[in-house]
Amino acid sequence: MRTYESLPAELVTERLRLRRWVPSDAEEYRGLWLERDPRVPPVRRIDAEGRPTVEDIRGWLLDNPLAADPGLGLLPIELRDTGEFIGYCGLTVGQGSFDEPEIAYELAQRAHGHGYATEAARAVMEAATRTGRRRLWATVWEWNVPSFRVLEKLDFHRSDRITKDAERGNTIWMTRVLDPG
């Protein structure tokens, strides 16, 4: 397996700061789970027993699986002006690979429509280029029009890959070759 530089512990844009997770992020992160579209698979939503709980998530953040591998990791996004947590963005193996990871992002509904996802994803994409990555993937449910708009602004293109799911809708694979500069 090829080695890559690590993602920085912090990325700063004009309006946003992406940083490492802290245990106090657990409540806000769980809030994202509560807002998820009902078409999202149940394993990624709050279940009938209320799991994951804030304590479950706090444990995950202490174990830090969201930023475990060199050159990968999801970073919480906060507004620079206020420090308000609005979501996360980063690189994950997901359905991609260690060499060609997925870019992933999720924002609280209150943060939709302000260009924050595009701004955060652009910063992560630029950082991915600096890690030595050559290509990124993104998988998007065909019904998730806002995510397609973000990816199109970042010059991602539809690949020939589609993961079919009659129950939840197909997943479209988007890709972007990175320019090493």
N, C-alpha and C positions, 0 to 999 in steps of 0.2 A: 504494500500500500504506500502510495506517495505521501510525503509529509507536506504540511501547509503551515503557513504562519497562522497565529491565533487571531481571532477577531479582537479588535480593541475592547477594553473594558468599558469604554464610553465612546459614543459617536454624538457629535453636536452639529445641528443644522441651524438654519436661521430661526426656526420657531420651536425646535424639539431637542430633547436630550434623550438618548438611548443609553442605558446603563445596566449594570448587573442587578440581579434580583436581590431583594432583602426580604426577610420574613414579614415585614409589615405590608408587603404587596399582596399578601394572600387574599385579603377580603376583596380588593379591587379585581384581582385575577379571577376569583370565583364569580364576581359580577359579570364578567364576560361569558362564563358558562351559562348563567341564568338568561342572558339575552340571545343565545344562539337560536337560529332558525330551527323550527321543528323538523326540517328535512335533514339536518345534520345527524349523523349516526348517533344512536343513544349512548355509545361509549364515550362520546365527547360532550354530553349534556349532563345536567344534574339528574340523578335517578330518583325513583319514587321514595327511597329512603333518605334523600337529601345529600347523597354523596356525589362528588367529593365535598366534604365540609371545608370550612375555612382552616380547621386544624389539619385535615388531610393535605391540603394545598401548602400550608406552612411547612409541613414535613417534607414535601417534595422540594420546596425552595431551599430548605436547609441542606438536603442531600444534593441539591443543585443539578438535577438531570437536564435542566433546560440550557445549560452551558457547559456540558461535560467534555466534549471532544474538541481537540485543537481545530481551529478554523470553523467551528460550528457554534451554534447557540442562539437562543431567543433572548432578546433584550427588551425589558419594559420601556415603553415610550412615555415620557412626561412632557408637558408643556414647559418650556424654559421660563416663561414669565411667572407661572404660578406653582410649578412643581406637581401639577395635577396629573395623576396616572390616567392615560387614555387608551392603553393597549400594549401590544408587543409587536416586534418584527425581528426577523433574523433568519439564520440558515439552519436547516435540519435535514437529516437524511430522508425522513418521510418516505415518499415513494421514489425518491431519487437514489443517489448513492453518495458515499463519502467524497468521491472525486467530483461528482456533479450533483450537489445538493439542491434541495428545494428552498426557495425563498418563501417564507410564511409571514403572514401578518394578520392581526385581528384588532379591531378598534371598538371601543365602547360606542353604542349607538349615538350618544350625545356628541361624539367627535366625528361622525360621518359628514361628508360633504364639504370639508374644509381643506382638502388636499394633504392632510396629514399622512395618510397611508402612502401616497406617492412620494412625499418628502422623506419619510422614514425608509421606505423600500429603496429609494435612490441611494441613500447613505449606506445601507447594508450592501447593495449591489457594488458600490465603489469599494467598500471594505473587502468584499469577496474577491474583487479583482486583485487587491493588494495581498490577499492570502495566497495567491497563485492559482486560484480556480480559473478554468477556461470557459465553463458553461454552467448556467443555472437552469433549473426547472421550476415550474409552478404548476400545481394541479388545482383546478377550479371546477366546482360543480357547474354544469351548464346553465343553471338558473341564477348564478351569482354574477349578475351584470356589473355591479360596482367593482368587483375584483378584476373583471376583464378590462374595464376602463383604466384601472391603475396599471395593470400590466402592459396595456397597449401604449400608455404614456411613457413607459420605460423600455419600449421597443422589444417586448417579448412577442413572439409569433406562435401561432398554433402549430403544433407538430402533427404528425399523422397518428399519434397515440390517443386512444380514447379508452377509458375503463368504463365498461357498461354496467349499469345498475338500474334495473327496471323499477325498483322500489324508491330509491332516493334521487334518481337522475344520474346521467352520465357524468364522468369526470373528464374534463378536457385537459390535456397536457400542453402547456405553453413552455417555450424555451427561449433562451437568450445567450448568444455567444458573447463572452466578455472580452473587452479590448484591453490587453495587458499594457497598453500605452507605450 
